[in-house]
């Protein structure tokens, strides 16, 4: 069985976070069991977008800082890195470092923020679908990689946690290309594990910031939700199983977990040994969760003229309020299928985002990366009926 350590932590206070991290790492022999003096440890965080820590879209800088200090105290060199949804360069990432609080944390705790924006092409021997792709150069140079993720909902994959976080190993706009190449949840999940397989054993530890998570329209436009825990494991799928259960989501419903079992990361969803605090004490029964959103073109048995209507009725889709859209073109630039165009208004104003749903694969990159949080998710009538939540019984 794969061990997962949980330690309750109810707020982002230095002493509390440090105690929780030590308790979880002690279950695996402590920080010293993962690193040796002078080794380069890269903490791969979640810095998907330029949002402050209180929005709960990114790994909290205090968690990253305390984690870095534990490895620095072992004599290691520590660099914190990620690739966000936009361009992978000093200007874009520097602004994200500042707004997410990582720059300030690096000054306080003594770690270095990544300033190496090179990337390298790799060809994993055991890859299933992603035979060749680019990864961050700093991750290739690392002796040890620590995956510091954030527990959130995700409109495409259902949850964003340990497995999904390593998509940030792909530089900048390459992620757009990979969304277009791996459109279904099945092959997208396979692609994620091809990334994991490339890094192998040097991807040694997963640390989940679940002190404050995100519910609703995650991974960036949802709402912060207090969960109150730090979760650690050597196994990313085990972390995701525990995270799903805390969010009151059946792990078997999450495609990345299913794929992890298929790829032999675990035998089953029950192949997890929890130590420390109990999952049952953390489960949030009214968590505003999201159902994974598979994109599957309709069968050719459905008449072609009927397919657009069926898509509208049976799927979720992104949309933007044209009145509020500022025309920044972020969604336009990041759509892997070129399903978004910028159309001038009738009055000749700033061009607004317009969706072509016949091209849209429902990856929701537009919703994830909109800097103003204006791209929302709309459910078709058939989708609403199929996924209707049971009414809660009234208390007698």
Phi, psi and omega in degrees: 000152179266129183278136173232127180256133180236134174226126180294140178208111191267355178198161180276077175240133188313306184297319182293317179294318181296317178298315181296318179295315179299318181297318181289318180291329179298334178294344180243016179098006179084171182302326183296340181282349181257338186224161173239158179306140177074000174287152176269114176258123176253119175269110181269105185267182169254104175234056190296331188204160183280082178226147180289159185305326184292347176279349174063025177268343185233160176299132185293135183297333179290321176297315179296317181297314179295320178296316178299320181298322179299321180280326175297322179293343176271001179090009180276161170264133187238127174237136177256131187214159170189166171238121182279188184286340182265208181296144180261086180209176186296320183295310182293308184290326178300319178294321179293318177304317183293310187290324180284355178087004183287325179299312179297319180296322180296325178288325182285317188259348172092011175269171182252138172276139181299129174235017177259103185258024173279163173215161184231152178271135180231155179226083183301133183293324185260016181296144180265315181236323182265089186282336180208130179200167179264145175227161180300134181298323182297328178288327176292326182282341186295143169278324180222136175246130175247123183268102183258096189259176178234135180277113185215161167283163177213129186290343179261306186263359181092304174227154172239118182208230187293309183298309184294330184299332182283358171298335177290357172286344178274129185289132168039238187284355171299332180295327177298313179300319183289328173297320179290327181282323183244083192277326183276157177298329182293307183281337173295318178294319176301318179300318179300318180285339171293324174295313178301316181297326179298315184281335173059220189290341180287347169276085201268337190209143175242126179238118184258121173278100178240028175293304169237118179257194178231136174239174179081221186279066176285168015264002182229336186251017177274197182243139176300140178221125180291127177246312171089046181202156165247133184235133181227146173195157172282343186251120184293325181291323177297319177298317181293325177297314179295317179299317179299317181296322177297324179280004181064037177248134176291121182305329181293346179274350185265119186297327179291327176289314177304316181292325178297322176291318177299327180269012172070029171282333176213158177282322181197175179291346179266001183275048185227130176250115181266130175239158183088226180285161188268143175300319183303331181281351185247349183300131179252104188291334181255024179300132180280086187270173179232140178274133176309142190244081183291140174259114179227112178303142182293152180301149177294349176291339176277125181306140185302323182293338183269342186300318179301320179293319179297318177300317182296320183283325194256358182234170167266154181211153177279152174208161179227142175287110184300328181293325183268337182304130182265358178072032183287341176074010179299313179296321179300316183287334187256003179284117185292339184253008181054042181270001181241132174236157179258112187249127178297147177287164181299330181273005177079023180278197180300132178301138182249156180292132178230134187261138170253099187289346176289340178259338186293130179258008177061041174276341176063027172300324180298316180293321182293323191254357178300116185291347181253000179065031185263347177274120183245172180250127179246134180260135174291162184300316180296321178296318180298319181293316182292330184248025181296130180280137178295143178289141178287137179289139180288141177290132179278000000 
